[in-house]
Amino acid sequence: MKTITIRQGNPDDCALIYELAEPAWRIAYSEILSYEQIVYMLKMMYSKESLTEQMREGHTFFIALYNDVPCGFISFHPQGEDRYILEKLYIHPHWQGLGAGRFLVQKAEEYIRNLHPGKHFLFELNVNRNNKAVKFYARLGFRIYNEVDEDIGNGFYKNDYIMRKFIW
């Protein structure tokens, strides 16, 4: 029987997270961003130093495994008293379509609810306005709240929707 399981990530997983993110990024963004921007953003957000710092700052990472093989990951972190930011969600292209992304989001929501029983939270994310993932997030209950054009350095911008959903 084929199963998806989840385990919490740690600093020893930095190389694995990069190995999962890199091919997903190249496919998801190759028609949206320049090659130079993809390389810049991967280095900025997925270097061992960057991922280790994110974990140190309170970002929670979960790794999805399909029959014990790592296939994707999610990261999220608290921002303020009643808001969490879904920072990263990527499934290796070979494993997309198996439900791992949905399962990771559900696991993150469950984790947040268990940290704060009886409280309600806003779960928020940024997604490129031209990314097919906008529809995926909408199916999970996220709604477009706003748009942002953020200067990320080197002459590059993130042109994103901000999407939100409430966790009850």
Backbone torsions as a table, in degrees:
resi	resn	phi	psi	omega
1	MET	NA	134.1	-178.9
2	LYS	-88.8	131.1	-177.2
3	THR	-136.8	152.3	173.0
4	ILE	-108.5	128.6	175.2
5	THR	-123.1	164.7	-177.4
6	ILE	-129.4	139.6	171.4
7	ARG	-134.7	154.8	179.1
8	GLN	-75.9	139.7	178.3
9	GLY	-84.8	162.5	179.0
10	ASN	-148.3	174.7	-177.5
11	PRO	-55.9	-25.5	177.0
12	ASP	-68.6	-12.0	-178.2
13	ASP	-93.5	3.7	-175.4
14	CYS	-56.2	-45.8	180.0
15	ALA	-64.9	-40.8	178.0
16	LEU	-62.1	-45.1	179.6
17	ILE	-59.1	-44.3	178.2
18	TYR	-62.3	-43.2	-179.0
19	GLU	-61.9	-31.6	177.5
20	LEU	-80.0	-38.1	-175.8
21	ALA	-72.4	-43.2	-170.8
22	GLU	-56.1	-52.9	-180.0
23	PRO	-68.7	-32.8	177.5
24	ALA	-64.2	-42.5	178.1
25	TRP	-62.5	-45.8	-176.0
26	ARG	-60.7	-36.5	179.3
27	ILE	-79.3	-46.4	-175.9
28	ALA	-64.8	-34.4	-171.1
29	TYR	-112.4	-2.4	-174.8
30	SER	-61.4	-28.6	179.1
31	GLU	-96.4	-3.3	-175.7
32	ILE	-108.9	-42.2	-174.8
33	LEU	-117.6	157.8	176.0
34	SER	-71.6	157.8	176.2
35	TYR	-55.8	-41.8	-178.5
36	GLU	-62.9	-39.6	179.4
37	GLN	-70.0	-38.1	177.7
38	ILE	-61.2	-48.0	179.8
39	VAL	-60.8	-44.6	179.8
40	TYR	-60.5	-47.3	-176.5
41	MET	-70.4	-38.1	176.8
42	LEU	-60.3	-45.1	179.6
43	LYS	-65.1	-41.8	-177.4
44	MET	-64.7	-38.8	-171.8
45	MET	-106.1	-15.8	-172.2
46	TYR	-124.4	8.1	174.2
47	SER	-66.4	158.0	178.8
48	LYS	-57.0	-41.3	-179.2
49	GLU	-64.3	-43.7	-179.3
50	SER	-65.8	-46.7	-179.6
51	LEU	-64.6	-40.6	178.2
52	THR	-62.2	-42.3	178.5
53	GLU	-64.5	-41.2	177.7
54	GLN	-58.9	-44.6	179.6
55	MET	-64.4	-40.8	178.7
56	ARG	-62.3	-34.0	-178.9
57	GLU	-81.7	1.5	175.4
58	GLY	104.5	9.7	175.1
59	HIS	-74.1	132.0	175.8
60	THR	-96.5	132.6	176.8
61	PHE	-115.9	135.6	169.6
62	PHE	-120.2	138.8	177.8
63	ILE	-107.8	130.3	174.2
64	ALA	-92.6	139.7	177.5
65	LEU	-125.3	131.2	175.7
66	TYR	-105.1	112.0	-172.9
67	ASN	49.9	47.5	177.1
68	ASP	71.0	7.0	176.8
69	VAL	-102.9	123.4	179.2
70	PRO	-57.8	130.5	-176.7
71	CYS	-129.2	-13.2	-179.4
72	GLY	-177.4	179.0	-178.5
73	PHE	-157.2	162.7	174.1
74	ILE	-136.6	149.4	169.4
75	SER	-137.7	146.6	-179.4
76	PHE	-154.3	162.2	-178.9
77	HIS	-155.2	154.7	177.7
78	PRO	-74.1	148.2	172.3
79	GLN	-141.2	102.3	-176.2
80	GLY	83.2	-166.8	-173.3
81	GLU	-77.8	-32.2	-171.3
82	ASP	-137.6	30.4	-178.7
83	ARG	-139.6	138.1	173.2
84	TYR	-122.2	143.7	178.6
85	ILE	-107.2	122.5	171.8
86	LEU	-81.8	105.8	-171.6
87	GLU	-86.0	-42.1	-174.6
88	LYS	-145.2	139.2	172.4
89	LEU	-150.7	109.6	-179.7
90	TYR	-139.9	138.1	175.5
91	ILE	-117.2	131.3	177.1
92	HIS	-54.6	136.6	-176.0
93	PRO	-52.5	-34.6	-179.6
94	HIS	-63.1	-26.7	-173.9
95	TRP	-107.1	4.5	-179.1
96	GLN	-69.2	148.7	178.6
97	GLY	92.8	1.1	-178.6
98	LEU	-96.5	-4.0	-179.4
99	GLY	96.1	4.7	-177.6
100	ALA	-65.7	-38.0	179.6
101	GLY	-62.6	-48.3	177.6
102	ARG	-59.9	-44.0	-178.6
103	PHE	-62.8	-40.9	178.3
104	LEU	-64.3	-42.4	178.7
105	VAL	-64.2	-43.3	178.5
106	GLN	-61.8	-40.4	178.3
107	LYS	-63.8	-41.7	178.1
108	ALA	-62.6	-44.0	179.6
109	GLU	-63.3	-42.5	178.0
110	GLU	-62.1	-43.3	179.5
111	TYR	-60.4	-45.3	179.7
112	ILE	-64.2	-45.9	178.5
113	ARG	-59.3	-40.5	-179.0
114	ASN	-69.5	-29.2	176.6
115	LEU	-69.0	-30.9	-173.4
116	HIS	-135.7	69.7	-177.2
117	PRO	-57.5	136.9	176.1
118	GLY	81.4	-4.2	179.2
119	LYS	-100.2	157.4	176.9
120	HIS	-107.9	143.5	-176.8
121	PHE	-134.0	152.2	172.2
122	LEU	-95.4	130.0	176.1
123	PHE	-111.1	123.7	-171.1
124	GLU	-130.4	149.3	177.8
125	LEU	-149.2	159.3	169.8
126	ASN	-108.3	138.4	176.2
127	VAL	-142.3	136.7	178.9
128	ASN	-53.5	134.2	-176.1
129	ARG	-60.4	-21.7	-179.9
130	ASN	-102.3	7.6	-177.7
131	ASN	-83.7	134.0	177.6
132	LYS	-60.1	-19.4	-179.3
133	ALA	-64.9	-16.6	177.3
134	VAL	-55.0	-43.7	179.8
135	LYS	-66.8	-39.2	177.3
136	PHE	-58.8	-49.3	-179.6
137	TYR	-64.4	-36.7	177.6
138	ALA	-62.3	-39.9	177.8
139	ARG	-63.6	-25.7	179.0
140	LEU	-88.9	3.9	175.7
141	GLY	100.5	0.3	176.6
142	PHE	-77.4	143.1	178.7
143	ARG	-125.1	146.0	178.7
144	ILE	-66.7	127.4	-179.3
145	TYR	-106.9	-38.5	-174.5
146	ASN	-162.8	175.2	173.5
147	GLU	-122.2	150.4	178.4
148	VAL	-143.4	141.3	171.7
149	ASP	-119.4	103.6	-172.0
150	GLU	-109.5	126.1	175.3
151	ASP	-72.5	119.7	-178.6
152	ILE	-109.8	11.6	177.9
153	GLY	97.3	164.6	178.7
154	ASN	57.1	22.6	-179.5
155	GLY	80.8	10.2	-178.1
156	PHE	-103.6	152.0	179.6
157	TYR	-130.6	149.4	166.8
158	LYS	-97.8	122.0	178.6
159	ASN	-110.1	89.3	-167.1
160	ASP	-118.5	157.8	160.1
161	TYR	-89.5	146.1	165.1
162	ILE	-98.9	122.4	-179.8
163	MET	-115.4	146.2	-177.1
164	ARG	-137.3	154.5	168.8
165	LYS	-151.7	154.0	177.2
166	PHE	-94.2	138.5	175.5
167	ILE	-103.3	117.6	-177.9
168	TRP	-101.3	NA	NA
